[in-house]
Amino acid sequence: MNTLDYVVLLGTLLGVAVYGVWRTRGPRDLGGYLKGDGRSRWFIIGLSIIATQASATTFLSTPGQGYQGGLGFVQNYFGGPFAMILIAAVFLPIFRRLKLFTAYELLGQRFDAKTRLLGAALFLTQRGIGAALTIYAPAIVLSSVFDWPLDLTIICTGLVCVIYTVAGGSDAVRLTQKYQMGVIFVAMIAAFFLLLAKMPAGLGLGDALTLAGGFHKLEAVDYSPNLHPRYTFWSGTIGGFFLALSYFGTDQSQVQRYISGASLRESRLGLMFHALCKIPMQFFILLLGVFLFVFYQFEPSPLLYARQSREFLAQTAPADQLRAVEADFARARDEEGRQLQAWLAARRAGDATGAAAALASAQAANARGDDARHRAGALLDAAHPPTQANEADYVFITFILNYLPHGLIGLLVAAFFAAALNSKAAELNALASSTTVDFYRHLVRPNAGEAHYVFASKCFTAFWGLFAIVAAVYAHLVENIVQAANIVGSLFYGAVLGLFLMAFFLPRVRGTAAFWGALAAQALVLVLYYWVLDISYLWYNLIGPALCILFSLALQAAQGFAPKAPAAS
Amino acid sequence: MKSPAPAPDPPESETTGLPGLRTWRAVYWLVAGVFAVVVGLLTMLSRMFS
């Protein structure tokens, strides 16, 4: 990064943050602070939903996922459109009619106070950890690439976000998300086309796709009914439906984005906008990674993309073993490069047999290169590095630094930070809303004035922001925190979704049965995950609500079914 | 600044304001249809280059 990059980076991030504070200055009531001015149109709502979901990891790591595993990850999003339809048709009108601040108020109105607090507590636990990860995950990659101090990167990013979220509340979140998403889209599209322009001479788009297909990178849809692969059409559509329904329908950080639209129509169209855009957006980010794979078949690539890992390996691994791995890797890469040039020449000459033979040899050489990389990874693990680097996270940033022009480098780094700020601001806003409304106003100070609650909301926003910063600074003490947080999220969403589905669709189930049913389902999900079933985590988004509903119905049947509840029917 | 009271939501049957899509049911079918087309295209891509 040179001076131009730093000017672009700081100018973009600080400019948007300062503009957000300036545009949302002035006093507000609690509704205005937590939900916004109620004038948002569908495009802004849809963009805000996308921005909240898409963290820096989406733009920094997903291309690496496409590079390593191809397009298959796109199936993870297949259930999203159907979840959006159900939320727009059923959840949203009820949320708006009841004029809720948080989704968990619905559980209080429909069931009882303890069920509301259970839903809110599960949300605060998950999202509190999530807010720390939102800044930790990109900070660890970017600080290691640029040699910035990790703690300082986390603190600066976190404080910028806290300042504008505390100052402007929900409106500041939405306003800054609009401009930050603009920065992200411009930067990613520019990177995509520059990558295509930098492909080797003579390699057309059709050649690139054929080559990617030859290395199994374009297997986007897998219809096999096997439950073990993480991403298939069925796990993505069915498990992904319940995951999306839990996240968009019951997670306050998303509910807050769409309940305050100018009208029911605007909120619904915002949800439909997301339903239409999300799969194509993820597809293009993954396709960028697939093209990175093709690009690096013709360009020199390192044994390990993470520089920190390379340096640690050089210092700690037995020299003879490391030299052997490096020599095997270099031989495999040379052979692969030669075979790919032969493949390209055969294609140009119309020699299908020669092209197939060259491609097969290139695939074999590529497998030997991958084997060398795995051996390097094993040497690294044996040396116990201080931080675990996920190789996929470093592929895209390595390309950006080595091949893109200055100015655009700064813009792309700004895009990664903007994505982190987008998600984190929405999370802080939601955490503060739930803490203020579900706990503070409900349990501690039920009869205070509006100004007091706005002040309390600002304090809680700052508290959660500082909590996230401190947790992120100490995150490296917890082994594999990213994986742990993802698993916790997947395992805990199910019971909350079960509660909401019962609130909407099972009017004869009452609070006590729902509360204990949710707790029993949660316990059984944990037992199944840790000791019984070995299946893709996506399936727990189906198992969790199913168990919750089953147990609650059984408990309610034992108590005797009550008359229909009035609230959310 | 006080947040303005939200206007009452129109009834379910009210038109969506979208050309050619007068009911929400039609909008939902369109979204489901686009999903089917996208999955079909992704399947074609997988098969063409496998």
Interface residues (C-beta under 8 A of the other chain):
Chain A: G26 P27 R28 D29 G31 G32 K35 G36 D37 G38 R39 L71 V74 F78 P81 F82 M84 I85 A88 A89 P93 R96 R97 K99 L209 T210 A212 G213 G214 H216 L218 E219 A220 V221 F233 S263 L264 R265 R268 L269 M272 A275 L276 I279 P280 F283
Chain B: M1 K2 S3 P4 P6 A7 D9 P10 E12 E14 T16 G17 L18 W24 V27 Y28 V31 A32 V34 F35 V38 V39 L42 T43 L45 S46 M48 F49 S50
